[in-house]
Amino acid sequence: MIVLHCFGGSGWYDADLPMNHNEFLMAFMPSLKICVGIFTFMVGYGYAFSKTKDFSYSWHHIKALLIPYWIILFGFTVPFCLNLICGGKSLINNAFGLQSNLSWVNWFIHFYIWSMIIMPFVGKMINKKPYLFGSIVIIAAFAGEVALHQLVPTYKDNCYLQTLFNCLTQTPTMILGYVFACMRLFQKVSIMELKGIGVKVLVVLGIVVMMFVILFIRSKIDAIVGFNLDFFYAPLMIACILYLFNQFQMPKLSKVMVSLGSNSVYMWFFHGLFFTAVIRSVYQPFIMVSTNLWIISLWTIVLTYICSVVIKKVVEY
């Protein structure tokens, strides 16, 4: 996600950078937007393991997401752009991810709230017959997306209709994640124990190649008649990652990933400070350590992680 945004192009930077003009690379980078599909898939997958699946659970998790977002929004963004907020309505809409002029990365707020509102109903229904009712919900969400697109062609001009469209677009992938968890589909894939360093190297190379193939295909085809193909790409990518971590014991890498994961929400919202137009003039200079976008990306990840750890510890205290 962070690499995707660091390679976002000239529109994401205040100053004109000597961008990497490798046409293949720049055409390939948007494929990293698969992170959106992975996030939405994991929302459904994770929800399947909730104990209660009621509105109390939903409220608790919505609050747990809003707290870090509001800390970044009201603590780091609003004080530096009070003259650009455009009134209380705009501020409230931004606070719930309905508008993104104060944070370009806040779409997940409205989608997560939407998910936590519908899943107490949808989850119980899918539990009865996962494949049947899961398919019905997926088709219904896609039908709603198409209907909104066709019947209200100006929906993009209304932040509430745009939010509804976004939620309907991402819902099929979320529901697929829920069905995967209910049916334990990942767990049903047997992992053969590999013997011999040569075989292991070939397997790793094969999986890495497969992941790049998935990303390459996504860079060419990301949707068909409006249906988000991350529905297929995201679980395939997750399966590759799972296979690697289940086949090979990588305790040090796992420790790094767990640490990133525990701070990922703060990292998500904090890194948006560097790119959101109304605020980036204040924060973007902190990441401009090079004209090389790969170096900028790496430093942004490191800096965002450090700041997120500090902020999270202060908040928890």
Secondary structure, DSSP 8 states (H G I E B T S, - for coil): -HHHHHTS-GGG-SS-------HHHHHHGGGGGHHHHHHHHHHHHHHTT-SS-SHHHHHHHHHHHHHHHHHHIIIIIGGG-GGGS-SHHHHHHHHTTS--SS-TTTHHHHHHHHHHHHHHHHHHHHHHSHHHHHHHHHHHHHHHHHHHHHH-TTGGGSHHHHHHHHHHHHHHHHHHHHHHHHTTTTTTS------SHHHHHHHHHHHHHHHHHHHHHHHH-SEETTEETHHHHHHHHHHHHHHHHHHS--HHHHHHHHHHHHTHHHHHHHHGGGT-TTTHHHHGGGT-S-S-HHHHHHHHHHHHHHHHHHHHHHHH-
